[in-house]
């Protein structure tokens, strides 16, 4: 049986992006929340929860971007000019955030400490906003003539993309808060639970708003889901209905766990929150597949030649297990609670 290599690579890139969102989204959320810390000790404890893993989390962003460039060169050539500004903003924020992460421990004077602490939180927020703007601009589609981008440099900046950007930030804050619930105890964990509940409400509202707005982006999206303003096609709606329903159920379960109404293990809010993201990701995939440049270029039209895809797939078959094993090992090694006495203090 002949392998559908473009489909396989599309799935690999989709998985890499999803892992990036869940892992680096978590530490970006912690970075954003660090701006709300009561004092330096609390902020140090927050950053200590992500210090062993935050560098490795960005591996998945490199894999997703590199995979798009190598496996779908046409899509890369169209999308990059469309999103030059938000991509540069995201990369600059990630770099500045990384520098701030290291320098904030070296600062001695109070103004310098305030600057680097603010840079870490601000860089995390800016990176999250930029990723949301890119995602929103991607969903709404780009202007294409022939095989090239033909739109303006600010086509990505619309009310819809701003809504998605806010949604991404709120979602990352939820992941970050749930991670702090998992990794900390005492007052910081209680504070993380409260902030997680606030973020969860925001996620529910944003989830509904983005879902409805996405349906208005293009008639083909509403046709895919089987309803419009005037009609319903239950033959299409019913098979897809578990995706949003699972998201709603998971939202209710996270709420129950964060409020402490049940004796839930501390890891469960983060895992359930990841499930909320996954349900939204699947909903987005249903809306856009098989387009890799909505709504004009499919994965098969944008793919590189089969011999190139097969050669890269051999390399991916070797490297992906190594990355997964390493990532799993690091997270298992540092899985326990962070000891406040061992966290770095200025």
C-alpha positions as CSV (number, residue, x, y, z in Angstrom):
1,X,0.0,0.0,0.0
2,X,1.4,3.4,-1.0
3,X,1.9,5.8,1.9
4,X,0.1,9.2,1.7
5,X,3.2,11.1,2.6
6,X,1.6,14.6,2.6
7,X,-1.1,13.4,5.0
8,X,1.5,11.8,7.3
9,X,3.6,15.0,7.4
10,X,0.5,17.1,7.9
11,X,-0.3,14.9,11.0
12,X,3.3,15.1,12.3
13,X,3.3,18.9,12.1
14,X,-0.1,19.1,13.6
15,X,1.0,17.0,16.6
16,X,4.2,19.0,17.0
17,X,2.2,22.3,17.1
18,X,-0.2,20.8,19.6
19,X,2.6,19.6,21.9
20,X,4.2,23.1,21.7
21,X,0.9,24.7,22.7
22,X,0.4,22.4,25.7
23,X,4.0,22.5,26.9
24,X,5.4,25.9,26.0
25,X,1.9,27.4,26.5
26,X,2.1,26.2,30.0
27,X,5.4,27.9,30.8
28,X,4.3,31.1,28.9
29,X,1.2,31.0,31.2
30,X,3.5,30.7,34.3
31,X,5.5,33.6,32.9
32,X,2.4,35.8,32.5
33,X,1.3,34.9,36.0
34,X,4.7,35.7,37.4
35,X,3.8,39.4,36.8
36,X,1.1,39.0,39.4
37,X,3.4,37.5,42.1
38,X,3.2,39.0,45.5
39,X,6.9,39.1,46.1
40,X,10.2,37.9,44.7
41,X,10.1,34.6,46.7
42,X,6.8,33.7,45.1
43,X,8.0,34.7,41.7
44,X,11.2,32.6,42.2
45,X,9.1,29.6,43.2
46,X,6.9,30.1,40.0
47,X,9.9,30.2,37.7
48,X,11.5,27.2,39.6
49,X,8.6,25.0,38.4
50,X,9.4,25.6,34.8
51,X,13.2,26.0,35.0
52,X,14.1,22.3,34.1
53,X,11.7,22.1,31.1
54,X,11.1,25.5,29.5
55,X,14.0,25.3,27.0
56,X,13.0,21.8,25.8
57,X,9.4,22.9,25.3
58,X,10.4,25.1,22.4
59,X,11.7,22.1,20.5
60,X,8.2,21.5,19.2
61,X,8.0,25.0,17.7
62,X,11.2,24.4,15.8
63,X,9.9,21.0,14.6
64,X,6.6,22.5,13.5
65,X,8.2,25.5,11.7
66,X,11.0,23.4,10.2
67,X,8.6,20.7,9.1
68,X,6.4,23.3,7.3
69,X,9.4,24.7,5.5
70,X,10.7,21.3,4.4
71,X,7.5,19.3,3.8
72,X,5.2,22.0,2.5
73,X,7.4,24.7,0.8
74,X,4.5,26.3,-1.1
75,X,2.5,26.8,2.2
76,X,5.6,28.3,3.8
77,X,6.3,30.6,0.9
78,X,2.7,31.9,1.1
79,X,2.2,32.1,4.9
80,X,5.5,33.6,6.0
81,X,5.1,36.9,4.0
82,X,1.6,37.1,5.3
83,X,2.7,36.9,8.9
84,X,6.2,38.4,8.9
85,X,5.4,41.0,11.6
86,X,3.7,38.8,14.2
87,X,6.2,36.1,13.6
88,X,9.1,38.5,14.2
89,X,7.2,39.9,17.2
90,X,6.9,36.3,18.6
91,X,10.5,35.4,18.0
92,X,11.8,38.7,19.6
93,X,9.5,38.2,22.6
94,X,10.8,34.6,23.1
95,X,14.4,35.7,22.8
96,X,13.9,38.6,25.2
97,X,12.0,36.4,27.6
98,X,14.8,33.8,27.6
99,X,17.4,36.5,28.3
100,X,15.2,37.9,31.1
101,X,14.8,34.4,32.6
102,X,18.5,34.3,33.2
103,X,19.2,37.9,34.0
104,X,16.5,38.3,36.6
105,X,18.5,36.1,38.9
106,X,21.6,38.2,38.4
107,X,20.1,41.6,39.1
108,X,21.1,43.2,42.4
109,X,19.5,46.7,42.4
110,X,15.8,46.9,42.8
111,X,15.1,48.9,39.5
112,X,17.1,46.3,37.6
113,X,15.1,43.5,39.3
114,X,11.9,45.2,38.4
115,X,13.0,45.6,34.8
116,X,14.0,41.9,34.2
117,X,11.0,40.6,36.1
118,X,8.8,42.8,34.0
119,X,10.6,41.7,30.8
120,X,10.0,38.0,31.6
121,X,6.3,38.5,32.2
122,X,6.0,41.0,29.3
123,X,7.9,38.7,27.0
124,X,5.6,35.8,27.9
125,X,2.5,37.9,27.3
126,X,3.8,39.3,24.0
127,X,4.7,35.9,22.7
128,X,1.3,34.5,23.6
129,X,-0.5,37.5,21.9
130,X,1.7,37.1,18.8
131,X,0.9,33.4,18.5
132,X,-2.8,34.2,18.8
133,X,-2.6,36.8,16.1
134,X,-0.9,34.4,13.8
135,X,-3.5,31.7,14.5
136,X,-6.4,34.1,14.0
137,X,-4.9,35.4,10.8
138,X,-4.3,31.8,9.6
139,X,-7.9,30.8,10.3
140,X,-9.4,33.7,8.5
141,X,-7.3,33.0,5.4
142,X,-4.8,35.0,3.3
143,X,-5.1,36.6,-0.1
144,X,-3.4,34.6,-2.8
145,X,-2.8,35.3,-6.5
146,X,-1.4,32.3,-8.4
147,X,1.0,30.7,-6.0
148,X,2.0,33.8,-4.0
149,X,0.7,35.9,-1.1
150,X,-1.0,39.0,-2.5
151,X,-2.4,40.7,0.6
152,X,-1.2,43.5,2.8
153,X,1.2,43.4,5.7
154,X,-1.5,44.0,8.2
155,X,-4.2,41.7,6.9
156,X,-3.7,39.5,10.0
157,X,-4.8,42.4,12.3
158,X,-8.6,42.1,12.5
159,X,-11.2,41.9,15.2
160,X,-11.3,38.1,14.7
161,X,-7.5,37.7,15.1
162,X,-7.6,40.0,18.2
163,X,-10.3,37.7,19.7
164,X,-8.2,34.7,19.0
165,X,-5.1,36.4,20.5
166,X,-7.0,37.1,23.8
167,X,-8.3,33.6,23.8
168,X,-4.8,32.1,23.5
169,X,-3.5,34.3,26.3
170,X,-6.4,33.3,28.6
171,X,-5.9,29.6,27.7
172,X,-2.1,29.8,28.4
173,X,-2.9,31.4,31.8
174,X,-5.2,28.5,32.6
175,X,-2.5,26.0,31.7
176,X,0.1,27.9,33.7
177,X,-2.2,28.1,36.7
178,X,-3.0,24.4,36.6
179,X,0.7,23.7,36.3
180,X,1.3,25.7,39.5
181,X,-1.4,23.7,41.2
182,X,0.5,20.6,40.3
183,X,4.0,21.8,41.3
184,X,3.4,23.9,44.4
185,X,1.7,23.8,47.8
186,X,0.3,26.3,50.3
187,X,-0.6,29.9,49.6
188,X,0.8,29.8,46.0
189,X,-1.2,26.8,45.1
190,X,-4.4,28.4,46.6
191,X,-3.7,31.5,44.6
192,X,-3.1,29.4,41.4
193,X,-6.5,27.7,42.0
194,X,-8.3,31.1,42.1
195,X,-6.5,32.4,39.1
196,X,-7.2,29.2,37.3
197,X,-10.9,29.5,38.0
198,X,-10.9,33.0,36.6
199,X,-9.0,31.9,33.5
200,X,-11.4,28.9,33.1
201,X,-14.4,31.3,32.9
202,X,-12.5,33.3,30.3
203,X,-11.6,30.1,28.3
204,X,-15.3,29.1,28.3
205,X,-16.4,32.5,27.0
206,X,-13.6,32.7,24.4
207,X,-14.1,29.1,23.3
208,X,-17.7,29.8,22.5
209,X,-17.0,33.2,20.9
210,X,-14.1,31.9,18.7
211,X,-16.2,28.9,17.7
212,X,-19.1,31.0,16.5
213,X,-16.8,33.5,14.9
214,X,-15.0,30.8,13.0
215,X,-18.3,29.5,11.6
216,X,-18.8,33.0,10.0
217,X,-15.4,33.1,8.4
218,X,-16.3,31.0,5.3
219,X,-19.4,29.2,4.1
220,X,-17.4,26.0,3.7
221,X,-16.8,25.9,7.4
222,X,-20.5,26.0,8.3
223,X,-21.2,23.5,5.6
224,X,-18.6,21.2,7.2
225,X,-20.3,21.4,10.5
226,X,-23.8,21.0,8.9
227,X,-25.6,24.1,9.8
228,X,-26.2,27.7,8.8
229,X,-28.4,30.6,9.8
230,X,-31.4,28.9,8.0
231,X,-30.9,25.2,8.2
232,X,-29.4,22.2,10.1
233,X,-28.0,19.0,8.7
234,X,-28.1,16.5,11.6
235,X,-26.4,13.9,9.5
236,X,-23.3,16.1,9.6
237,X,-23.8,17.7,13.1
238,X,-24.3,14.5,15.1
239,X,-20.9,12.8,14.2
240,X,-19.0,16.0,15.1
241,X,-21.0,16.9,18.2
242,X,-18.8,14.9,20.6
243,X,-15.9,17.4,20.0
244,X,-17.6,20.5,21.5
245,X,-19.4,18.3,24.1
246,X,-16.2,16.8,25.4
247,X,-14.8,20.3,25.7
248,X,-17.8,21.4,27.8
249,X,-17.5,18.3,30.0
250,X,-13.8,18.8,30.6
251,X,-14.4,22.5,31.4
252,X,-16.9,21.4,34.1
253,X,-14.5,18.8,35.5
254,X,-11.6,21.4,35.7
255,X,-14.0,23.7,37.5
256,X,-14.8,21.0,40.0
257,X,-11.2,20.1,40.6
258,X,-10.0,23.7,41.0
259,X,-12.7,24.6,43.5
260,X,-11.7,21.6,45.7
261,X,-15.2,20.2,45.8
262,X,-13.7,16.7,45.2
263,X,-10.4,15.2,46.5
264,X,-8.7,15.3,43.1
265,X,-5.0,14.7,42.5
266,X,-3.1,17.9,41.8
267,X,-2.1,16.7,38.3
268,X,-5.7,16.3,37.1
269,X,-6.5,20.0,36.4
270,X,-3.6,20.3,34.1
271,X,-4.4,17.1,32.2
272,X,-8.0,18.1,31.9
273,X,-7.1,21.6,30.7
274,X,-4.9,20.0,28.1
275,X,-8.0,18.1,27.0
276,X,-9.9,21.3,26.6
277,X,-7.2,22.6,24.3
278,X,-7.2,19.3,22.4
279,X,-11.0,19.4,21.8
280,X,-10.6,23.0,20.4
281,X,-7.7,21.9,18.2
282,X,-9.8,19.0,16.8
283,X,-12.6,21.4,16.1
284,X,-10.3,23.6,14.2
285,X,-8.9,20.7,12.3
286,X,-12.5,19.7,11.3
287,X,-13.2,23.2,10.1
288,X,-10.0,23.6,8.0
289,X,-8.9,20.2,6.8
290,X,-7.5,19.5,4.3
291,X,-6.4,23.1,3.7
292,X,-2.9,24.1,4.9
293,X,-3.5,27.6,3.6
294,X,-7.2,28.3,4.3
295,X,-9.1,28.1,2.1
296,X,-7.2,27.8,-1.1
297,X,-4.3,25.3,-0.8
298,X,-4.5,21.8,0.4
299,X,-1.7,19.7,2.0
300,X,-1.4,17.7,-1.2
301,X,-1.1,20.8,-3.4
302,X,1.6,22.4,-1.1
303,X,3.6,19.2,-0.4
304,X,7.2,18.7,-1.6
305,X,8.0,15.7,-3.8
306,X,7.4,12.2,-2.4
307,X,11.1,11.3,-2.5
308,X,12.0,14.3,-0.3
309,X,9.1,13.6,2.1
310,X,10.1,9.9,2.4
311,X,13.8,10.9,3.1
312,X,12.7,13.4,5.8
313,X,10.3,10.8,7.2
314,X,13.1,8.4,7.8
315,X,14.9,11.1,9.8
316,X,11.8,11.9,11.7
317,X,11.3,8.3,12.5
318,X,14.7,8.3,14.2
319,X,14.6,11.7,15.9
320,X,11.0,11.9,17.1
321,X,11.2,8.9,19.5
322,X,14.4,10.4,20.9
323,X,12.8,13.7,21.5
324,X,9.7,12.1,23.1
325,X,11.8,9.8,25.3
326,X,14.0,12.8,26.4
327,X,11.0,15.0,27.1
328,X,9.2,12.3,29.0
329,X,12.3,11.5,31.1
330,X,12.8,15.2,32.0
331,X,9.2,15.7,33.1
332,X,9.2,12.4,35.1
333,X,12.5,13.3,36.7
334,X,11.2,16.7,37.9
335,X,7.6,15.6,38.4
336,X,7.3,16.3,42.2
337,X,6.5,19.4,44.0
338,X,9.0,22.3,44.1
339,X,10.6,22.7,47.5
340,X,10.5,26.4,48.5
341,X,13.7,26.0,50.5
342,X,15.5,24.8,47.3
343,X,14.1,27.4,45.0
344,X,16.4,30.2,44.1
345,X,16.2,33.2,46.3
346,X,17.8,36.6,45.5
